[in-house]
């Protein structure tokens, strides 16, 4: 297995720059592993592939205003600070640009006006250097950072987003992600109601999306790639419903790769008989050859080449079928990445 095995060429015009007006009108490619077929639909047709008793698992993490503008206290030099994950009440792991100007002990300031017009001034100090060029910053009052931040968009999106809520799922309610769990962007409240009315159980878990969403794999051998940790939560109620579904042979369908990683990490941490509640860090890296313990099917988007996400879907769908699906998606002018179209792997 080599990194080049997960490479492909994508015309730039197929990278979606804006969300489709109606979320559930995106295109949907259905991959059937039993016969190798590829079928083309609208996303709202996903309900036709679900059946009573299925369990659909959504990631309800909400994107935080993680992109901040600041300055160095000593020189006044401008900085861009990107919040990655909270380490404790006022301490965050961050990406800072230009990072070389921020070493241990460097003081920073972030200031601006709140929605009500109040002047806000937050100071911080770099207290550590993290892996991958990250900086650990302790802020004077991290609770007010969201008032000064902006919702971050992926680096391949070059157009401003008129409505920041379009980069949130309709069910997002637990703040903590720096990028959206984008497979869920296709669901509307009405579509979820239709799914429930069919007898499908809709469950919600939390995995806060972190750095690896933007971070490409650079090692020629993917096994040498170090994946960043992300914080996840799975309640006792959800664990019980998942355990019962597995015992009864009902399908568990993950909405998005983040849901897959959390579910499979929880399965590894639980006993073989049943899934347990979970609260902790997830660093599971899923590659072809992985034996899935919980997830039977997946709703996902079309992912970047050479990414951990493409490796995960290749592990579930089978590399040959995923390769063929991506070639078909390009030929049929599907849209790719965060605001793009979707696939259902059965």
Buried (B, 14 or more C-beta within 10 A) or exposed (E): BEBEBBEEEBEEEBBBBEBBEEBBEBBBBBBBEEEEEBEBBBBBBBBEBBEEBBBBBBBBBBBBBBBBBBBBBEEEEEBBBBBBBBBEEBBBBBBBEEBEBBEEEBBBBBEBEEEEEEEBEBBBBBBEEBEEEBBBBBBEEBEBBBBBBEBBBBEBBEEEBEEEEBBBBBBBEBBBBBBBBBBBBBBBEEBBEBBEEBEBBBBBBBBBBBBBBBBEBEEEEBEEBEBBBBBBBBBEEBBBBBBBBBEEEBBBBBBBBBBBBBBBBBBEBBEEEBBBBBEEEBEBBBBBEBEBBBBBBBBBBBBBBBBBBBBBBBBBBBBEBBBBBBEBBBEEEBBBBBBBBBBBBB
